[in-house]
Amino acid sequence: MPAATTIYIINATTTLNAGSRKMMIVCNPNGTAGALTIVGVEWAGGTTPTQTTTANKTDIYSFSTNDAGSNWFGFVAGLNF
């Protein structure tokens, strides 16, 4: 199994109080993925979603803020595309 991946959301401020960002993560051609951690994001239920492990499939995550980027809320926009 590959090493875990950690993504940090830093300096992703917005000039408005409310803002959003999207991230697309593609599983490698072997269909293996290590644990995914996205730091600086609060997920529903406090649990980071499980990354797709199907080869060449894409997961889409969306992040929203209501305080100019001090805090980010994450949710799954779609998995296994």
N, C-alpha and C positions, 0 to 999 in steps of 0.2 A: 504494500500500500504506500502511496506517495506521502511525502511529508505534509503536515498540516499547512494551510494557507491562512495568513492573518492579513486583513485589510484594515487600514486605519483611515477614518474619515477625519481629516484635520484641515483647517483653513478653508473649509467649504462654506464660507459665509455667503450671505445674500444681502443685497442692499435693501431689501424689503424685509419686514418682520417674517412674512411667510414665504416659503420657497420649497422647491423640490429638486431631486436629482434621481437619475435612474442608472442602474449598473447591470450589464449583461455579462454573465460568466459562462464560458463554454467548457464542457468536460473534454478532457484530452482524448485523442484517437484510440487509446487503449481501454477506455471506459472505466478508468480508475480515478478516484478522487480522494484526497485526504480530507480531514476535517476542515470546515470553513468557519472562520471566526471574523466577524466584522465588528471592530472595536468602535465605540462611541455611538452606538445605535441601540435604542430601546425597542425590543420586539414584543409583539402581542404575547401575553403569557410568560414573558421573560425567557423564551427559548428561541435560539437562532434556528432558522429553517434548515432542513437537511438538503445538501446539494445533490443534484442529479448525478448519477454515476453511469449513465448510458453514454457510450462513445459519441462524440461530436454533437451532443444535445446541449441546448442553451437554457439557462435559468435567468429570469429577469426579476430584479429587485427594485423597489422604489423607496425613496427616503423623503420624508417631509419634515419641515421645521416650522415652528411658529414664533421663534425668538431669534431670528437672524443667524441661525446656525449654531447656537450654543448647545442645543439639544436636538437630536435627530430621532425620528420614529421610522422604523422599517417595516415593510410588508412585502409579501411575495406578489408580484404582478403576474407571474406565470412560470411554470416549471416544465422541463422536458420538451421544449420546442425543437 
